[in-house]
Amino acid sequence: MDITIRVAGEAGQGVQTTGNLLVESLAQLGMYVVSTQSYMSRIRGGLNWFDVRAGDQPLLGGSERADLLIALTEQAVAILQEHTTENALILYDGEQCERDGVICIPFTKIAKETSHSPVMANVVAAGSVLTLLDLGLKDLEGYLERHFQKKGPEVVAQNIACAREGAKCAARIERKLGAPRRRKAPANLIAGAEALGLGAATAGLKCVFAYPMTPSTATMTYLAGVSDRYGIVVEQAEDEIAALNMACGAAFAGAPALVTTSGGGFALMVEALSLAGMCELPVVVVLAQRPGPATGQPTRTAQQDLLFAIHAGHGEFPRAVYAPGTVRQCYDIARQALATAHKYQTPAIILTDQFLQDLQQNISPLDAALRPIDCRVVEGGDDYARYALTDSGVSPRAIPGGPAAVIVDSDEHDHLGHLSESFQVRMAQQDKRLRKGRGLTNEALAPELVGPEDARTLLIAWGSTYGPCREAVERLNEQGGSFAMLHFAQVWPLDAKAAARHLRADRRMVSVEGNSTALFASLLRSAGLPGPTETLLRYDGQAFTSDYIVSRIQE
């Protein structure tokens, strides 16, 4: 069993705070929880909502419809009532509402009367919700004590009083929803953006450069928060061009470096990306996707920058492009990207998106210990050649300050790093750089198959569609179907041999993507692999859910 609670209202009304209160409380109760967000590009007003999904089994994504809607405005009721389940409960923050099926609990009024502070309306709402779920307030009160203890006992007491008043109101409602069975689910809550930052920090990251851009900023903010613990320099650059050039400079000096950005910012970075390719610098770019073109939908989600990431930058040079599918994979991929960039002295890109950045769930704790990757730096000597020709394409990498003279140039250069106009040198150096592609391909992550090997229908997923697709496969198979999922956490270079074992022309293959032109399906065909026979695309700015996938598959 699982249940979805949707808190909806204007920006600035405490939608996120209420959602966080609920997700923390439900996690402490031992349930599996997932939270997702939908918010407009504004500081005040509009309509935002925060979904909390709780269940007695691990959850991987959100739901299309809510079982309990907490509406803080009439607009929230008007727009979202039709997006509730058949037997949903709808609570409205007011004393009267003309719509049928809406229960009025004046959260704000109760907060004013109880604490003289309307901002505590979210605590009233949280108390009401937990009572409707027949869960009690013990864990919520514990959370309030921990969260507000620095503000003193009076503030703690006011918050607890507000929660209890909300519970009293909800107790008068005859119909209760009931809650999923309590399990021993991990209490550790973490979002994709945080897991990505933690993975990079534990890998020995030393420098972060970024210009804030939704939805990538959450990773930059997290890394700033842990910078003292891990010894990381975090610099907010004047623009995206400066950010990646700073990262190139840091990498040249030997410091593992990362930048965070979104599509528009990455567009400004492509010249510096090409610089990293020519100078063979191990930089990592976190590209958190959102719908374009141009400003597009800055607070929504998409998978539209796949081919852009693979081909960005003038000229030809190798790179690795990853696309984590889960919160835990965000951690693992961050470490992998830094290790790969340094092993092959070339850029690595991590494709995430708004959905995965904001996706919060309780998982077993991630290892927060510092375990630096091997940066593969040599000391060098008098005969050191930065761009020595090698069979692997990887040259010995020294950094300035040692006995070796380290010379780099954005122009074509010889093995020592000096600018060269020789046609023969040009061909030798270009071939050397491209030889790294062999190693990158040999070490590419194989796609993961979920479901029976002989399933008649194969859903093809990459990046953040992992969770919704996996849940959809499980639901469809429970209904008697024959489904499996093939998920790619690395999209370039592809492990074509591993993929070919599952991509067969004798089965139905459906590419599930958050874009309008089936970019990954095109990529598979360009690699000489059997292309999907169908596509299931979503490009309205909303994230996939298993509900959405199942309904589309069954059409």
C-alpha positions in Angstrom: 0.0 0.0 0.0 1.1 3.6 -0.6 -0.5 7.0 -0.3 0.2 10.3 -1.8 -0.2 13.6 0.1 -0.1 16.8 -2.0 0.4 20.2 -0.3 -0.5 23.0 -2.6 -0.6 26.8 -2.4 1.2 30.0 -3.4 5.0 30.5 -3.3 5.7 31.9 0.1 2.9 30.2 1.9 5.0 27.4 3.4 4.2 24.7 0.9 7.7 23.3 1.1 7.9 23.6 4.9 4.7 21.7 5.3 5.9 19.0 2.9 9.2 18.6 4.7 7.4 18.3 8.1 5.4 15.4 6.7 8.2 13.6 4.9 10.4 13.8 8.0 7.7 12.6 10.3 6.7 9.7 8.0 10.3 8.6 7.5 10.8 8.6 11.3 7.8 6.3 11.6 9.6 3.7 9.5 7.8 4.2 6.2 9.4 4.4 2.8 8.9 7.9 1.5 9.5 9.9 -1.7 9.0 13.6 -2.1 8.7 15.5 -5.4 8.1 19.1 -6.1 6.3 21.2 -8.8 6.9 25.0 -8.6 6.5 28.0 -10.7 9.2 30.5 -11.6 8.3 33.1 -9.1 9.0 34.2 -5.5 5.4 34.9 -4.4 2.1 33.8 -5.7 1.3 31.2 -8.4 0.6 27.6 -7.6 3.2 25.3 -6.2 2.8 21.8 -4.8 4.9 19.4 -2.8 4.1 15.7 -3.0 4.8 13.2 -0.3 4.4 9.6 -1.2 4.6 7.0 1.6 4.4 3.2 1.4 5.4 -0.1 3.0 7.7 -0.9 0.1 10.6 1.1 -1.4 9.3 3.8 -3.7 11.1 5.3 -6.7 8.9 8.1 -8.0 5.8 10.2 -7.6 2.1 9.8 -8.5 -0.1 11.5 -10.9 -3.0 11.8 -8.5 -3.2 12.6 -4.8 -5.1 10.6 -2.1 -5.0 13.6 0.3 -4.9 17.2 -1.0 -4.0 20.0 1.4 -5.1 23.2 -0.4 -3.8 26.4 1.1 -5.7 28.5 -1.5 -8.9 28.3 -3.5 -6.9 28.2 -6.7 -5.2 25.0 -5.4 -8.6 23.4 -5.0 -9.9 24.6 -8.3 -6.9 23.3 -10.3 -5.9 20.2 -8.4 -9.2 18.7 -7.3 -9.5 16.8 -10.6 -6.0 15.4 -10.1 -7.1 13.4 -7.0 -8.0 9.8 -6.6 -11.7 8.7 -6.5 -11.9 8.5 -2.7 -9.5 11.3 -1.9 -9.8 13.7 1.0 -9.4 17.4 0.3 -8.6 19.8 3.2 -8.9 23.6 2.5 -7.3 26.3 4.6 -10.5 28.3 5.1 -13.8 28.4 6.9 -16.0 27.9 3.8 -15.6 26.5 0.3 -18.3 26.2 -2.3 -16.9 23.1 -4.0 -18.3 19.7 -3.2 -16.2 17.2 -1.3 -14.0 19.8 0.3 -13.4 19.8 4.1 -12.6 23.2 5.6 -10.0 23.4 8.4 -8.8 27.0 8.9 -5.1 26.3 9.4 -4.0 29.9 9.3 -6.8 31.1 11.7 -6.0 28.3 14.2 -2.3 29.2 14.0 -3.0 32.8 14.8 -5.3 31.9 17.7 -2.9 29.4 19.1 0.5 31.1 18.6 -0.3 34.6 17.3 1.8 33.5 14.3 0.2 32.7 10.9 3.4 31.1 9.7 2.6 28.1 12.0 -0.3 27.1 9.8 1.9 24.5 8.2 2.3 22.8 11.6 -1.5 22.8 12.0 -1.8 21.2 8.6 0.8 18.6 9.5 -1.0 17.7 12.7 -4.2 17.3 10.8 -2.6 15.0 8.1 -1.0 12.6 10.6 -4.3 12.3 12.5 -6.2 11.5 9.3 -3.6 8.8 8.7 -4.2 7.5 12.3 -0.5 7.9 13.1 -0.4 10.2 16.1 1.9 13.1 16.8 4.8 11.7 18.7 7.3 11.8 15.8 6.1 15.2 14.6 6.5 16.6 18.0 10.0 15.1 18.3 10.9 16.7 14.9 9.5 20.1 16.1 11.6 19.9 19.3 14.8 19.2 17.4 14.1 21.7 14.6 13.2 24.7 16.9 15.2 24.0 20.0 17.6 26.9 19.1 14.7 29.3 19.2 13.8 28.4 22.7 11.2 26.4 24.6 8.4 28.9 24.0 8.6 28.5 20.2 8.8 24.7 20.6 5.7 24.8 22.8 3.8 27.0 20.3 4.6 24.6 17.4 3.5 21.6 19.4 0.3 23.3 20.4 -0.5 24.1 16.8 0.1 20.5 15.8 -2.3 19.3 18.5 -5.0 21.8 17.4 -4.7 20.5 13.9 -5.1 17.0 15.2 -8.2 17.9 17.1 -9.9 19.3 14.0 -9.0 16.2 11.9 -10.2 13.9 14.6 -13.7 15.3 14.0 -13.6 14.1 10.4 -15.4 10.7 10.2 -13.5 9.2 7.3 -9.8 8.4 7.9 -7.5 7.4 5.2 -5.3 4.9 7.1 -1.6 4.6 6.5 0.8 2.1 5.0 2.2 -0.4 7.5 5.2 0.8 9.4 8.4 -0.9 8.3 12.0 -0.5 9.4 12.8 1.8 6.4 15.9 3.9 6.7 15.3 7.3 8.4 18.1 8.9 6.3 16.5 11.4 3.9 18.6 12.7 1.0 17.8 14.4 -2.3 19.5 13.7 -5.7 21.2 17.1 -5.7 22.7 16.4 -2.2 23.7 12.8 -3.1 25.5 14.1 -6.2 27.4 16.7 -4.1 28.3 14.2 -1.4 29.7 11.7 -4.0 31.9 14.4 -5.5 33.0 15.7 -2.1 34.0 12.2 -0.8 35.9 11.6 -4.1 38.3 14.5 -3.2 36.7 17.4 -5.0 38.7 20.6 -4.3 37.0 23.3 -6.4 33.4 24.1 -7.4 32.7 27.0 -9.8 29.2 27.9 -10.8 26.8 30.7 -11.7 23.5 29.9 -10.1 20.9 28.4 -12.5 17.9 26.3 -11.7 17.8 23.3 -11.2 21.6 22.9 -10.7 22.0 25.4 -7.9 21.0 22.8 -5.2 24.2 20.9 -5.8 26.3 24.0 -5.6 24.5 25.0 -2.3 25.0 21.6 -0.8 28.7 21.6 -1.6 29.1 25.1 -0.1 27.5 23.8 3.1 30.0 20.9 3.4 33.0 22.9 2.0 34.8 23.3 5.4 34.4 19.6 6.2 35.9 18.4 2.9 38.3 21.3 2.2 36.5 22.5 -0.9 36.7 26.0 -2.4 33.3 27.1 -3.7 33.2 30.2 -6.0 30.2 31.8 -7.5 31.5 33.1 -10.8 30.3 36.2 -12.6 29.0 34.0 -15.4 29.1 30.5 -16.8 31.9 31.3 -19.2 34.1 32.2 -16.3 33.0 29.2 -14.2 34.3 26.5 -16.6 37.4 28.5 -17.5 38.1 28.6 -13.7 37.6 24.9 -13.5 40.1 24.4 -16.4 42.6 26.5 -14.5 42.1 24.5 -11.3 42.4 21.2 -13.2 45.7 22.4 -14.8 47.0 23.2 -11.3 46.0 19.7 -10.1 42.8 20.4 -8.1 39.8 18.1 -8.9 37.2 20.6 -10.2 33.5 20.6 -11.0 31.0 23.1 -12.4 27.2 23.0 -12.0 24.8 24.5 -14.6 21.7 24.0 -16.7 21.1 24.1 -20.5 21.5 27.8 -21.1 24.6 28.0 -18.9 26.1 25.0 -20.6 25.6 26.7 -24.0 27.9 29.4 -22.8 30.5 26.9 -21.6 31.0 25.0 -24.8 34.1 27.0 -25.9 35.8 26.2 -22.5 34.7 22.6 -22.8 36.6 22.5 -26.1 39.6 24.1 -24.3 39.5 21.2 -21.8 39.4 18.7 -24.6 42.4 20.3 -26.4 44.5 20.8 -23.2 43.4 17.4 -21.9 42.0 18.7 -18.6 39.9 16.5 -16.2 36.9 18.8 -15.6 33.4 17.6 -14.6 30.2 19.3 -15.6 26.9 18.7 -13.8 24.3 19.6 -16.4 20.9 19.7 -14.7 18.4 19.7 -17.5 15.2 21.8 -17.8 12.9 22.4 -20.8 14.2 24.7 -23.5 14.8 26.3 -25.9 16.0 29.6 -24.4 14.7 30.2 -20.9 11.9 27.7 -21.5 10.4 26.4 -18.3 13.2 27.2 -15.8 11.6 25.3 -12.9 10.4 22.2 -14.7 12.0 19.0 -15.8 13.2 17.6 -19.1 15.7 15.2 -20.9 16.4 17.5 -23.8 20.2 18.0 -23.7 21.4 14.5 -24.4 22.9 15.0 -27.9 23.9 18.5 -26.9 26.1 17.1 -24.1 27.5 14.4 -26.3 28.5 16.7 -29.2 29.1 20.1 -27.4 32.3 21.9 -28.2 33.9 22.7 -31.5 36.2 20.1 -32.9 36.5 16.4 -32.0 37.5 15.2 -28.6 36.5 12.4 -26.3 34.3 12.7 -23.2 32.2 10.6 -20.9 28.5 11.4 -20.4 26.7 9.9 -17.4 23.0 10.0 -16.5 22.2 8.6 -13.0 18.8 7.2 -12.5 18.3 7.1 -8.7 19.4 9.2 -5.7 22.0 6.5 -4.8 23.3 6.5 -8.4 23.8 10.2 -8.1 26.4 9.5 -5.4 28.1 6.7 -7.3 28.1 8.5 -10.7 29.6 11.6 -9.2 32.6 9.6 -7.9 32.7 7.7 -11.2 32.8 10.9 -13.3 35.6 12.4 -11.4 37.6 9.2 -11.6 37.1 8.8 -15.3 37.9 12.4 -16.1 41.2 12.1 -14.3 42.1 8.7 -15.7 41.6 9.8 -19.3 42.4 13.6 -18.8 39.2 14.6 -20.6 35.8 16.2 -19.7 33.1 14.2 -18.0 29.4 15.3 -18.0 26.7 14.3 -15.6 23.2 14.7 -17.0 20.6 15.1 -14.3 17.3 17.1 -14.3 14.9 19.0 -12.0 13.0 15.9 -11.1 16.1 13.9 -9.9 17.7 17.0 -8.3 14.7 17.6 -6.1 13.7 13.9 -5.6 14.1 13.1 -1.9 13.8 9.6 -0.5 15.0 7.6 2.5 17.8 5.2 1.7 20.5 3.5 3.7 23.1 6.1 4.6 25.7 6.9 2.0 29.4 6.7 2.9 30.4 10.2 3.9 34.0 9.3 4.5 36.7 11.1 2.4 37.9 8.5 -0.1 39.8 10.5 -2.7 40.1 9.1 -6.2 43.5 8.6 -7.9 44.2 11.8 -9.7 47.1 10.0 -11.6 49.6 12.8 -11.3 53.3 12.2 -11.9 56.3 14.2 -10.8 58.0 14.4 -14.2 61.6 15.4 -14.8 63.9 17.3 -17.2 62.7 15.2 -20.1 59.0 15.5 -19.2 56.6 15.8 -22.2 53.0 16.8 -21.3 51.5 15.4 -24.5 53.8 12.4 -25.1 52.4 10.0 -27.7 51.1 6.8 -26.1 49.2 3.7 -27.2 46.3 4.5 -24.8 46.2 8.2 -25.8 46.8 9.1 -22.1 50.0 11.0 -21.5 51.8 11.4 -18.1 50.2 14.3 -16.3 52.4 16.5 -14.1 51.2 19.7 -12.4 53.0 23.1 -12.1 55.3 23.5 -9.1 57.3 20.3 -9.5 60.6 19.6 -11.2 58.9 19.3 -14.7 58.1 22.1 -17.0 54.3 21.8 -17.6 53.4 23.5 -20.9 49.8 23.6 -22.3 48.4 25.4 -25.2 44.9 25.8 -26.7 46.5 25.8 -30.1 47.6 22.5 -31.6 50.8 21.6 -29.9 53.6 19.1 -30.0 54.4 16.5 -27.4 56.1 19.1 -25.2 53.1 21.4 -25.3 54.6 24.0 -27.6 52.4 25.5 -30.4 53.0 23.7 -33.7 52.0 24.3 -37.3 53.2 20.9 -38.4 50.6 18.8 -40.3 52.2 15.6 -39.1 52.2 16.8 -35.5 48.5 17.8 -35.9 47.5 14.3 -37.0 49.6 12.6 -34.4 48.1 14.6 -31.5 44.6 14.4 -32.8 44.9 10.6 -33.1 46.4 10.4 -29.6 43.5 12.3 -28.1 40.9 10.2 -29.9 42.6 6.9 -28.8 41.3 7.6 -25.3 37.9 6.8 -26.8 38.8 3.1 -26.9 39.5 3.0 -23.1 36.4 5.0 -22.4 34.3 2.6 -24.4 35.8 -0.5 -22.9 35.0 0.9 -19.4 31.6 2.2 -20.2 28.8 1.2 -17.8 26.7 -1.6 -19.1 22.9 -1.0 -19.2 20.9 -2.6 -16.4 18.1 -5.0 -17.2 15.2 -5.1 -14.7 12.6 -7.8 -15.3 12.6 -11.1 -17.2 15.2 -11.7 -19.9 12.6 -13.0 -22.3 10.0 -10.2 -21.7 8.0 -9.5 -24.8 8.0 -5.7 -24.2 11.2 -3.8 -23.3 11.0 -0.3 -21.9 14.2 1.6 -22.7 15.1 4.2 -20.2 18.0 6.5 -19.4 18.7 8.9 -16.6 15.9 9.9 -14.2 13.2 7.7 -15.8 14.7 4.7 -14.0 12.3 4.9 -11.0 9.0 5.5 -12.8 9.9 2.9 -15.5 10.9 0.3 -12.9 7.6 0.8 -11.0 5.6 0.6 -14.2 7.3 -2.7 -15.2 6.5 -4.2 -11.8 2.8 -3.1 -12.0 2.4 -4.3 -15.6 3.8 -7.7 -14.8 1.6 -8.0 -11.7 -1.3 -7.5 -14.1 -0.2 -10.4 -16.2 2.0 -8.6 -18.7 5.5 -9.5 -20.0 7.7 -6.4 -19.5 11.3 -5.6 -18.7 13.3 -2.4 -18.5 16.8 -1.6 -19.9 18.3 1.4 -18.2 21.4 3.3 -19.3 23.3 5.2 -16.6 26.0 6.0 -19.1 24.9 7.4 -22.4 28.3 8.1 -24.0 30.2 6.1 -25.0 27.7 3.3 -25.0 28.5 -0.2 -24.1 27.0 -1.4 -27.4 27.9 -5.0 -27.0 26.0 -5.3 -23.7 23.0 -3.3 -25.1 22.8 -5.5 -28.2 22.1 -8.5 -26.1 18.8 -7.0 -25.1 17.9 -4.8 -28.0 16.4 -7.3 -30.4 14.1 -6.8 -33.4 11.9 -9.7 -32.4 10.4 -7.9 -29.4 8.4 -4.7 -28.8 10.8 -1.9 -27.7 9.5 1.4 -26.3 11.9 4.3 -25.6 10.7 6.3 -22.6 12.1 9.8 -22.7 11.5 13.3 -21.3 11.8 15.1 -24.7 9.8 15.5 -27.9 12.1 13.9 -30.5 13.2 10.6 -28.9 16.8 11.6 -28.7 18.0 8.4 -27.1 16.3 6.3 -29.7 18.2 8.3 -32.3 21.4 7.7 -30.5 20.9 3.9 -30.4 20.2 3.8 -34.1 23.3 5.9 -34.8 25.3 3.3 -32.9 24.1 0.6 -35.2 21.8 -0.9 -32.6 18.2 -2.0 -33.3 16.1 1.1 -32.7 13.0 1.2 -30.5 9.8 0.3 -32.3 7.8 2.8 -30.3 8.3 5.9 -28.2 6.7 7.1 -25.0 7.5 10.8 -24.7 6.6 13.4 -22.1 7.6 17.0 -22.7 5.1 19.1 -20.8 7.6 19.9 -18.1 6.3 17.4 -15.7 8.1 14.3 -14.5 7.3 10.7 -15.5 5.3 8.6 -13.1 4.5 4.9 -13.2 0.8 6.0 -13.5 1.6 7.9 -16.6 3.7 5.1 -18.2 1.2 2.4 -17.4 -1.8 4.4 -18.8 0.1 5.2 -22.0 1.3 1.6 -22.5 -2.2 0.3 -22.1 -3.7 2.8 -24.6 
